[in-house]
Amino acid sequence: MSDKPEETGAELATSGESLPAPIAPKVRHGMFGQTGSGDTSGYGRLVRTIEFPPAARRPYGEGELAWFDEVVDRLVELVPELGEPLVVVHRKELTLHIPREHLLAVVKQLRDDAFLRFEFCSDVSGVHYPQDTDRELHAIYHLVSMTHNRRIRLEVAAPDADPHIPSVVATYPAADWHERETWDMFGIIFDDHPALTRILMPDDWPGHPQRKDYPLGGIDVEYKGATIPPPDERRSYN
């Protein structure tokens, strides 16, 4: 038996000369990297470098992961305007970075093409990277092919100054509440969503609590005297 450690998907895909990471590394000070609020964590002097997986080189996967290249090739064939997408392979998982202007064409082909057939969007989540200039807000889509027993992720970025990404609800109806939560927590505006309203926070809540620039404390909250109106007086989704 060889003493060589088993290669991960990321190592297979990034062998040879490495490419830059899709997101630049950063140095985090404190437990959460948040500034402007009192540090109550006790880890205020903690300093660590956060590095992101680099872009992958072909072959993106080998052996049981050979389908990574096949999926990318098929997607480029179906959506030629996409070009070769930025691909990240990390811990044997495939992530495609998609420009927001191509997102709707990409998800439609991922769902409908017989070779791809990613029928289900299991989750949409957001991330705020303040250091990723002009790409501060990221939406991540987790897609599942029940036909082929495969999973991939799409990552789409938008700037703070223009936080708009097309809604995928017309293609994946299950993304409805996930996109609402991502808007609620991060402020990403999903254009053409059927009812982009808050889902966790009250309608009049200021700001988006999971952004890195959101204060860790000191937010005025009023619970006493709260009322729940009858159904016919609640907000309309029409």
C-alpha positions, 0 to 999 in steps of 0.5 A, a space after each residue: 500500500 502506498 504511503 502517499 495520501 489520497 488526493 482530494 478533488 481539489 488537489 486533482 483539479 488544481 495540480 500543476 501551476 495554481 490559478 488565483 482564488 476567485 476571492 482574494 485572501 483576507 486577514 481576520 482580526 477578532 473572532 468574527 472579523 466585525 468592526 465598529 461594535 464592542 468585542 464581547 467574544 474574548 478573542 479580540 486579539 485573534 489574527 488569522 488569514 482566510 484563504 479561499 480555494 483556487 480556480 481549478 484546472 482541467 481535468 476538474 475531476 478524475 475517476 468517480 469525479 470525471 463527470 465534472 468535466 462532462 457537465 461543464 462541457 455540456 453546459 458550455 455547449 448549450 450556453 455558448 455565450 457563457 464561455 468557459 466558466 470559472 470552476 472551483 473543485 474543493 473537497 470533491 465538490 464542484 462549484 461554477 461561478 456564473 455571471 449574473 447575466 447568464 444565470 437564467 439561461 444556465 439554470 434552464 439548461 441545467 434543469 431541462 437537458 437530459 444529460 444534465 437534469 438537475 431537477 431540484 434546487 435544494 437551497 439558495 444562500 448568501 455570503 457577504 465578502 466586503 473585501 471582494 471589491 465590486 463583487 461583495 454579495 454572493 448568492 450560492 445555489 445548491 442543485 441536485 440531479 435525482 436522475 443522475 445522483 449528482 450535486 453541483 453549486 452555482 455561485 453568482 456575485 453582485 456589487 453592493 452598489 447594484 445588488 441585483 441578481 435574477 430570480 430563478 423561481 420561474 425555473 425552480 419554484 422551491 427557491 421562492 422562500 430561499 431567495 426571500 431569506 437571502 434578501 432578508 439576511 443579505 440584501 440581495 435583490 432577486 429581480 422578478 421574484 413573485 413576492 420578495 418580502 422579509 421572511 424571518 425579520 419584521 417587515 420594517 426591520 432596518 438592514 440585513 443582519 447577516 452582512 459583515 457590516 451589520 452591528 453585533 449588538 446595540 440594535 433597538 428591539 421592541 417586543 412588548 405590545 406586539 400584535 398580530 393582525 387578523 389574516 384579512 388585514 395582513 400584507 398581500 402577496 398579490 
